[in-house]
Amino acid sequence: MGMKEMDRFPKSIRKAVRYIKQDATKEQLIEIKKLIDYAIERRSLRL
């Protein structure tokens, strides 16, 4: 995903993706994935 595609998302999402790409440890990546998967699943059920 290029920068133009990223521009359509809120700044908080862009910053989170940048953190994941640059600074997150392997353990943090596992926890972030669990949080994101859970949030997406919950949101999908409500739609």
C-alpha positions as CSV (number, residue, x, y, z in Angstrom):
1,M,0.0,0.0,0.0
2,G,1.5,3.3,-1.1
3,M,1.2,6.7,0.6
4,K,-1.7,7.8,-1.6
5,E,-3.8,4.8,-0.4
6,M,-2.8,5.5,3.2
7,D,-3.9,9.2,3.0
8,R,-7.6,8.1,3.0
9,F,-7.2,6.8,6.6
10,P,-7.2,8.8,9.8
11,K,-3.9,10.1,11.1
12,S,-4.0,7.7,14.0
13,I,-4.1,4.7,11.7
14,R,-1.2,6.0,9.6
15,K,0.8,6.5,12.8
16,A,0.0,3.0,14.0
17,V,1.1,1.5,10.7
18,R,4.3,3.4,10.8
19,Y,5.0,2.2,14.3
20,I,4.3,-1.4,13.3
21,K,6.6,-1.1,10.3
22,Q,9.5,0.6,12.2
23,D,9.5,0.1,15.9
24,A,7.3,-2.7,17.2
25,T,9.0,-5.8,18.6
26,K,7.9,-9.3,17.7
27,E,6.0,-9.6,21.0
28,Q,4.3,-6.2,20.4
29,L,3.3,-7.3,16.9
30,I,1.6,-10.4,18.3
31,E,-0.4,-8.3,20.8
32,I,-1.3,-5.6,18.3
33,K,-2.5,-8.3,15.8
34,K,-4.7,-9.8,18.6
35,L,-6.2,-6.4,19.4
36,I,-6.8,-5.5,15.7
37,D,-8.3,-8.9,14.9
38,Y,-10.6,-8.6,17.9
39,A,-11.7,-5.1,17.1
40,I,-12.4,-6.0,13.4
41,E,-14.4,-9.1,14.4
42,R,-16.5,-7.1,16.8
43,R,-17.2,-4.4,14.3
44,S,-18.0,-6.9,11.6
45,L,-20.6,-8.5,13.8
46,R,-22.3,-5.2,14.3
47,L,-22.6,-4.3,10.6
